[in-house]
Structure formats: C-alpha cells, structure tokens
C-alpha cells in the first residue's frame, strides 16, 4: 500500500478485489479539497468494520456527524482540558514508579505496554470520571482491543472478507466477536455505574441547562445528560459506541506516539539530551506545576512529538465517500466514490520534506521552517471538516508522559530506524516490541 501510494503524485486508482475501485489522493492541494468539501464528508462502508457505527470516527453520514460533533465539542474545551492536567500528571508518576525497578540499564522492556496502561487510566479518570484503581481488567481490555484492531486491519485489506455473510463464518469473526464481548462488558459497566451515580447525586437545580454547566461536564457525563434530556438523540448502544471510540482513539494516539518517541530519542541521544535540558529548565523543581503555561514552554519537546507524528501517524490511512457528483483535479468523480488518503506517504513527499524524509529531524517544525508549508501537507490528526476532536487532549497527555519519562530515565535501545517494520491495524503498529532500556537519572 505504501509503495503504491508513493508512486502517485496527485490522483490514482487502486482496485480492492474486482468490485471496489478506490481513488487515491496524494497531493496536499487535492487532500485539502477532499477534506474540506461538504460533499465529501461521508465515510465508506469500510468504517462499518469498526463496529462503532455511532462513534465520531466511524459515523458514516457527514451530516449526522456534524450534529453529534456540535453536541460533544464542549467536552474538550480549554477549561476541561486544563482540569485534566493534574490527573494526567499523577497517572504518569504512577507509571514511573512501575518502571523504576526495571531501570537497571540492562533489562529490555516493551515500553508501549506501560504507556498504554497509563494512557487508559488517564482516559478513565478524565473523560469518564472513573477511578482507574476501581476498574480491574485494564490489561485484558487492552489485549482484547488489540485483537479487535488486528482483525479489522486484516479485513480492511482483504476484499474477500468484505461480505458480512462470508466474514461471519470465518475464524477471524469468531476471534473478534469474543474480544468485542469483553470490551462491551467493560463499557456497559462504566455507563451503568456512572448513570446511577449521577441519578443519586444530582438534584433538579443542578442539572438545569446553562452554558457553564455544559462546559464543565466530562465526555461520558455529557453523553448521559444529552440522553436524559432527549433519549431520541443517543441510545444506550450509541453511548457505548462513543465510549469505545474515545477509549480506543485516546489509547492508540497517546500510547503509540509516546512509545515511538521513546524509540527515536533512544536512537538519537543528542536530541534526547536537548529535550531533557529543556524539560529541566522549565520544570526545575518539584514546586513547578504542570499547567498550560509550563507545557507551552516545552517548544523543542513539541517539535519532537510533531516529527514522531510525521513519521508514524497514528491513523495512517483514511477514506471518504462522495455524497454527490464532484469535480476533482479536472476529473468528474461520481456519487458514491471512495477516496483514500495515506498520511504515511503524504508525510514523506520529498518535494515537501526534503531529500531525506526518512531521517528523524525535529528541526522541520521550527516556526521559520513551517512558514509557507502547505497546511494540508502535515495531518497527524486528519484535517478539514472531520478534524479530530481530541487532538489537544492527546498533545497534553503526550507531553506529560514524555516529560515524566525523560526527566527520570535515560532511554537506550539497540534498534535502529531501519529495523522498524510497521503493520496496519487501523492504527500504525510496530511489528515487534518497542524495546528500550532505561537508566535511572539523578534528578538532584
């Protein structure tokens, strides 16, 4: 897929099986047209494979997506995001405590396992008002989530599994079905318990609709309040879909990006040194709080994260479907046409990123370097009309996780970039462990 997309400058066509022509778009000008046109806001049948038809990522109708997104936007406003920062810091510190006994400079660890568990705890605590310590089975949830993603990724790239009647008699479906059952059980338990808590604690005066109240609800509480006001808007299954979406998307984006960041920093000790110096300068003592103001000062750290997202975009491939006939690059495109964009290859165009786009270089994101770059040449959180609702949440969690890891440990690895083999499981996964060694640092 990467090789094929890389051969396309502007438009191309790919056949998935004999019946599914996919239009390939690989130029920033055309990517911008596709992602900003209301007539190309729908998503194709491939998103049905996610099994989250009401979630923001999988919701196929662009018109319905706009209505739902408007209702949920307040849950990621600046006030809410700021309130999450202390929780994220506490969870990241708990992860550091787990890693410290393994930081002997000799033990290889798969860092993504620790980061993933911490990320899920952050999501439980922040977007669902749940104490992660009260939710046993987190590792089992992650394991089953990865099983689901693996089977979906394989299905998306195998046209012989597109027909539901054939897929449902396959071993892959049986595996996916069992994994979904476990994850659904966790989500249903969270929803039931939180609804009961809200019913018991909120009085009529406390749930009166006003702007301040709406903007201080976390993601799950907002869903439940909307349903309570009008149960025709969200059914229980739709709330479950939204909950799975936020858990899966939040887990993948933060955990994978920070794990990749650890690998790249280990491969480039000079860059790791610069990141640590910046962090120690801003957070020079334990009395310095994690806040929007202090996180904004981690400018070079943010450049590193952006470069990691360039090379390893969490969602490497997305697709749209035309709601009406359109014209694209002078070509008539019929209604119902699937259009695909590969961010992995878009982020490696030599005419945009230079002669060596496979080279890890955070300097690409200095303000003077990014000036004049096409706004749709770099899309780690997609772009246009269906831009990711949780992008600022993700950036905060990634900066905090990386801050705690780099300030406490020197990161080492025997891996080199040429050793990394990627695989597609809806998100961009590594075919092998994110293998690093940690050495404790004297923070005095």
ABEGO torsion letter per residue (X at the ends): XAAAAAABAABBBBBBEAABBBBBBABAAAAAAAAABAAAABBBAAAAAAGBAABAAABABAAAAAAAAAAAAAAABAAAAAAAAAAAAAAAAAAAAAAAAABAGABBBBAAAAAAAAAAAAAAAAAAGBBAAABBGAAAAAAAAAAAAAAAAAAAABAAAABAAAAAABAAAAAAAAAAAAAAAAAAAAAAAAAAAAAAABBAAAABBBAAAAAABBAAAAAAAAAAABAAABBAAAAAAAAAAAAAAAAAAAAAAAAAAAAAAAABAAAAAAAAAAAAAABABAABBBBAAAAAABAAAAAAAAAAAAABBABABBBBBBABBBBBGGBBBBBGBBBBBBAAAAAABAAAAEABAABBBAAAABAAAABGBBAAABBAAEBEAABBAAAAAAAAAAAAAAAAAAAABBBBBABBAAABBBBBBGBBBBBEBBBBBBBBBBAX
